[in-house]
Amino acid sequence: MKQKSEGAKGFWMWIIFLFVALSIYGLPQNIKNNISSIVRAGLFSPFVWVDSQYKIMRDNLSRLIRTERELAQTKLELQNSIEEKLENQRLRKLLDFKSNSEYSLILAEIVGIKGMKFPAGLIINKGKRDGVEDNMPVLTADGAIGRVKSAGATTSVIQILLDPALKISVLDQRSRVVGMLVSPDARKLLMEQVPADEDIAVGDRIIASGYGGIFPKGILIGYVISVSEPPEGMFKRIVVEPSASLSRIEEVFVLKDMNADSSNIDTIETKIHPTK
């Protein structure tokens, strides 16, 4: 019974379809064209809508990619502008320092690092061809950073203040107390060999004493940030903060009219504490 019912239903569907087809066939051409347009619109409108939405999404995606690209370019240009501004400020400060300095200075750029462990040597883009020699002082507009450890033909290696192998004779600018600046752990600077009864205070400016043939007298080294007197001992413990940032150096000056004679380095301590 169910199969007969379905067969009869199919039969009548064909009859209705045939009747509609014959009816349309007998209609005037303009009406048939209108019906055909309506049928096509009904059948294809979902596909047309999907295609239009795809085109809209594609156009929006293209605009988004273009906008992100333009935004990235703008950010890059802004970063370059900020970097150029900072570089101009640094160079202006360096040039002002050089023009006001009483010394003959060679401006150099840090181009590399020598060694894997801190404090590593800094490599500058100036060497013997530019007048750089071993043991010449190296400084920035903010103060000393070290000395030329080895000068090559076109580049040189700088030994910074935090190198434990470097010792500099220094002077408290206020009290005129002399001591030896060292970095025992490559992390901090200590002003050593200062007797416990000497006058050293936090905030004092520490300058080069002029002894030893490395730095001329008066070059700023740093500031006292801590003073303590051990219960047992003859000397104060004085911590000095470098006036120049040793971790953010990009350009330096090599002081070339100072007589950099390494033979005087071993006699620094004798000059500070002469034999009575």
C-alpha positions in Angstrom: 0.0 0.0 0.0 2.8 2.4 0.9 4.6 1.8 -2.5 1.3 2.3 -4.4 0.7 5.6 -2.5 4.2 6.8 -3.3 3.8 5.8 -7.0 0.5 7.6 -7.3 2.1 10.7 -5.7 4.9 10.7 -8.2 2.5 10.2 -11.0 0.5 13.2 -10.1 3.7 15.3 -9.6 4.6 14.5 -13.2 1.1 15.4 -14.4 1.2 18.8 -12.6 4.7 19.5 -13.9 3.6 18.6 -17.4 0.5 20.8 -17.1 2.6 23.7 -15.8 5.2 23.3 -18.6 2.5 23.2 -21.3 0.8 26.2 -19.7 4.0 28.2 -19.8 4.8 27.0 -23.3 1.6 28.5 -24.5 2.2 31.9 -22.9 3.5 34.9 -24.8 7.3 35.2 -25.0 7.6 38.3 -22.7 5.7 36.5 -19.9 7.9 33.4 -20.4 11.0 35.6 -20.2 9.7 37.1 -16.9 9.0 33.7 -15.5 12.4 32.4 -16.5 14.0 35.4 -14.9 12.1 34.8 -11.7 13.1 31.1 -11.6 16.7 31.9 -12.3 16.8 34.5 -9.6 15.2 32.1 -7.2 17.6 29.3 -8.0 20.8 31.3 -8.3 20.3 34.1 -5.8 21.9 32.1 -2.9 25.0 31.5 -5.0 25.1 35.1 -6.0 24.8 36.2 -2.4 27.6 33.8 -1.4 29.8 35.2 -4.2 29.1 38.8 -3.2 29.9 38.0 0.4 33.2 36.3 -0.6 34.2 39.4 -2.6 33.3 41.7 0.3 35.4 39.5 2.7 38.3 39.4 0.2 38.2 43.2 -0.2 38.1 43.7 3.6 41.0 41.3 4.1 43.0 43.1 1.4 42.3 46.4 3.1 43.2 44.9 6.5 46.5 43.6 5.2 47.3 46.9 3.6 46.4 48.8 6.7 48.6 46.6 8.9 51.4 47.0 6.4 51.0 50.7 6.5 50.8 50.7 10.3 54.0 48.6 10.5 55.8 51.0 8.1 54.6 54.0 10.2 55.9 52.3 13.4 59.2 51.6 11.8 59.5 55.2 10.5 58.5 56.5 14.0 61.2 54.2 15.6 63.8 55.4 13.2 62.8 59.0 13.9 63.1 58.5 17.6 66.5 56.7 17.1 67.8 59.5 14.9 66.6 62.1 17.5 68.4 60.2 20.3 71.5 59.8 18.2 71.5 63.6 17.3 71.2 64.4 21.1 74.2 62.1 21.9 76.3 63.5 19.1 75.4 67.1 20.0 76.5 66.3 23.6 79.7 64.7 22.4 80.5 67.6 20.1 79.8 70.1 22.8 82.1 68.2 25.1 84.8 68.0 22.5 84.6 71.7 21.6 84.8 72.7 25.3 87.6 70.2 26.3 91.1 71.4 26.8 92.4 68.0 25.4 92.8 66.7 21.9 90.1 64.0 21.5 89.5 61.3 19.0 85.8 60.5 18.5 85.2 56.7 18.1 82.3 54.4 17.8 81.8 51.1 19.6 81.7 48.5 16.9 82.0 45.2 18.8 82.8 43.3 22.0 85.9 41.2 22.6 85.4 38.3 24.9 82.4 36.3 26.1 82.5 37.1 29.8 81.7 40.4 31.4 83.5 42.7 31.6 84.4 42.2 28.0 86.6 44.5 26.1 85.0 47.1 23.8 86.1 47.4 20.3 86.2 50.9 18.7 86.6 51.8 15.0 89.8 53.8 15.5 93.4 52.7 15.7 97.0 53.7 15.2 96.2 55.2 11.8 94.0 57.7 13.7 96.5 58.4 16.4 95.3 55.9 19.0 98.0 54.3 21.1 98.0 51.7 24.0 97.1 53.1 27.5 95.4 56.2 26.2 92.4 57.2 28.4 88.9 56.6 27.0 86.0 58.6 28.2 82.6 60.0 27.3 81.0 63.3 28.0 79.9 61.9 31.4 83.3 60.7 32.5 86.0 58.0 32.2 85.2 54.5 31.0 88.6 52.9 30.8 91.8 52.8 28.7 93.1 51.5 25.4 94.3 48.0 26.1 95.6 47.3 22.6 95.6 49.5 19.5 95.5 48.0 16.1 95.9 49.6 12.7 92.2 50.6 12.3 90.5 49.3 15.5 91.4 49.2 19.2 90.3 47.2 22.3 89.1 49.2 25.4 89.6 47.9 28.9 86.7 49.3 31.0 86.8 50.4 34.6 85.0 47.2 35.8 87.9 45.0 34.6 89.6 43.6 37.8 92.9 43.9 36.1 92.6 47.7 35.8 93.7 49.9 38.7 93.5 53.7 38.7 94.8 56.3 41.2 91.9 58.5 42.1 91.2 61.6 44.3 88.2 62.8 46.3 87.5 66.2 44.8 86.1 67.6 48.0 88.5 66.3 50.7 91.5 65.7 48.4 91.9 62.1 49.8 93.8 59.8 47.4 93.0 56.1 46.9 93.1 53.3 44.4 90.1 52.5 42.3 89.6 48.8 41.6 86.8 46.3 40.7 87.4 43.1 42.6 84.3 41.3 41.3 83.7 43.0 37.9 80.4 44.4 39.2 81.2 47.4 41.4 84.1 49.9 41.9 85.8 50.3 45.2 88.1 53.1 46.3 90.7 51.2 48.3 93.6 52.1 50.6 91.8 55.0 52.3 92.6 55.0 56.0 89.6 54.8 58.4 90.1 58.3 59.7 90.0 60.0 56.3 87.2 62.3 55.2 85.1 60.6 52.5 81.3 61.1 52.3 78.5 59.8 50.1 78.0 62.0 47.1 81.6 63.0 46.8 83.0 63.3 43.3 85.8 61.0 42.6 88.3 62.2 39.9 91.6 60.9 38.5 94.5 61.9 40.6 96.9 62.2 37.7 99.3 59.6 39.1 100.3 56.6 37.0 100.3 58.0 33.5 96.8 56.8 32.4 94.3 59.6 33.2 95.1 63.2 33.6 94.3 64.8 36.9 90.7 66.0 37.1 88.9 63.6 34.8 85.6 62.5 36.4 85.5 58.9 37.4 82.3 58.6 39.5 80.5 59.3 42.7 80.7 57.8 46.2 77.5 55.9 46.9 78.5 54.0 50.1 81.0 54.4 52.9 81.6 51.9 55.7 84.2 51.3 58.3 84.8 47.6 59.1 85.1 46.9 62.8 88.5 45.5 62.3 90.7 47.0 59.7 92.7 50.1 58.8 90.8 51.2 55.7 87.3 52.3 54.8 85.2 50.4 52.4 84.1 52.9 49.7 81.8 52.0 46.8 82.0 54.3 43.8 79.4 54.4 41.0 80.9 55.3 37.6 79.7 58.6 36.2 79.5 57.1 32.7 77.1 54.3 32.1 79.4 51.4 31.2 76.6 49.2 29.8 75.1 51.8 27.4 78.1 53.1 25.5 77.9 53.8 21.8 80.4 56.5 21.2 83.6 57.4 23.1 86.5 59.8 23.1 90.1 58.7 23.1 92.3 61.3 24.8 95.4 61.5 22.7 97.5 64.3 24.1 98.2 62.5 27.4 101.5 60.8 27.7 100.3 57.2 28.0 103.4 55.6 29.4 102.7 52.1 30.8 106.0 52.0 32.7 104.4 54.3 35.3 101.5 52.0 36.1 103.4 49.9 38.5 104.6 53.0 40.5 101.1 54.3 41.3 100.9 52.9 44.8 104.3 54.2 45.6 103.3 57.7 44.5 100.1 57.6 46.6 101.8 56.4 49.7 105.4 57.5 49.5 107.9 55.9 51.8 108.6 57.9 54.9 
